[in-house]
């Protein structure tokens, strides 16, 4: 198999406010207005991609006691702005992939 087909996801184990742990795969990260944000999806632990939960989770990096914590975005306007940014970038990436596939077929 060629190296181009190999993919190793960047995984994060996150703990919710109830202490439950869940793995997430990093899809994108960006600095917006001086703040760091991460777009993630729940990690798929088996080959059942079609039935996997693909909800996009967007978290903001904050620091408490010099430790980075990924937190939910409570401000509706901030969340809307950041989610639109990530969705636009995902659409652009999909369009580029489609163009590459079209070129490969020629």
C-alpha positions as CSV (number, residue, x, y, z in Angstrom):
1,X,0.0,0.0,0.0
2,X,1.4,3.4,-0.8
3,X,2.2,5.9,1.9
4,X,-0.4,8.3,0.5
5,X,-3.2,6.0,1.6
6,X,-1.9,5.8,5.2
7,X,-3.7,7.9,7.7
8,X,-3.1,8.3,11.4
9,X,-5.7,10.5,13.0
10,X,-4.8,12.9,15.8
11,X,-6.9,11.7,18.8
12,X,-7.8,13.5,22.0
13,X,-9.3,11.9,25.0
14,X,-11.7,14.5,26.4
15,X,-13.5,14.4,29.8
16,X,-17.0,16.0,30.1
17,X,-18.3,17.8,33.1
18,X,-19.7,14.5,34.5
19,X,-16.3,12.8,34.3
20,X,-17.1,10.7,31.2
21,X,-14.2,10.1,28.8
22,X,-14.6,10.0,25.0
23,X,-12.1,10.0,22.2
24,X,-12.3,12.7,19.5
25,X,-10.5,13.0,16.2
26,X,-9.0,16.5,15.4
27,X,-10.4,17.7,12.0
28,X,-9.1,21.3,12.0
29,X,-7.6,23.9,14.2
30,X,-7.4,27.7,13.8
31,X,-6.7,30.9,15.5
32,X,-9.6,33.3,15.2
33,X,-9.5,36.8,16.7
34,X,-6.5,35.8,18.8
35,X,-8.2,32.7,20.3
36,X,-7.4,29.1,19.5
37,X,-10.2,26.8,18.4
38,X,-10.4,23.1,17.5
39,X,-12.9,21.3,15.3
40,X,-13.4,17.6,16.2
41,X,-15.6,14.6,15.6
42,X,-16.1,11.6,17.8
43,X,-13.4,9.0,17.0
44,X,-14.5,5.9,15.2
45,X,-13.1,2.9,17.0
46,X,-14.0,0.3,14.4
47,X,-14.6,0.1,10.6
48,X,-18.3,1.0,10.9
49,X,-17.9,4.5,9.5
50,X,-21.4,4.7,8.0
51,X,-23.1,4.3,11.4
52,X,-20.6,6.6,13.2
53,X,-21.7,9.7,15.0
54,X,-20.3,12.6,12.9
55,X,-21.4,15.6,14.9
56,X,-18.8,18.3,14.6
57,X,-17.7,19.5,18.0
58,X,-16.0,22.9,18.3
59,X,-14.0,23.7,21.4
60,X,-12.0,26.8,22.5
61,X,-8.6,26.6,24.2
62,X,-8.5,28.3,27.5
63,X,-5.8,28.2,30.2
64,X,-6.5,27.5,33.9
65,X,-3.5,27.3,36.3
66,X,-1.1,27.2,33.3
67,X,-2.9,24.2,31.9
68,X,-4.7,24.2,28.5
69,X,-8.3,23.1,28.7
70,X,-10.6,22.6,25.7
71,X,-14.0,24.2,26.6
72,X,-17.3,24.6,25.0
73,X,-18.2,28.0,23.6
74,X,-21.0,29.6,25.6
75,X,-21.4,32.8,23.6
76,X,-23.9,32.2,20.8
77,X,-22.3,34.9,18.5
78,X,-18.8,33.6,19.0
79,X,-20.0,30.0,18.4
80,X,-21.8,31.0,15.2
81,X,-18.7,32.9,13.8
82,X,-16.3,30.0,14.6
83,X,-18.6,27.2,13.4
84,X,-19.2,29.1,10.1
85,X,-15.4,29.5,9.7
86,X,-14.8,25.7,10.2
87,X,-17.7,24.7,8.0
88,X,-16.5,27.0,5.2
89,X,-13.0,25.5,5.4
90,X,-14.4,21.9,5.3
91,X,-16.4,22.8,2.2
92,X,-13.3,24.2,0.5
93,X,-11.3,21.1,1.4
94,X,-14.1,18.9,0.0
95,X,-14.2,20.9,-3.2
96,X,-10.4,20.6,-3.6
97,X,-10.7,16.8,-3.1
98,X,-13.4,16.6,-5.8
99,X,-11.2,18.6,-8.2
100,X,-8.2,16.3,-7.5
101,X,-10.4,13.2,-8.2
102,X,-11.6,14.8,-11.4
103,X,-8.0,15.4,-12.5
104,X,-7.0,11.9,-11.6
105,X,-9.8,10.5,-13.8
106,X,-8.7,12.5,-16.9
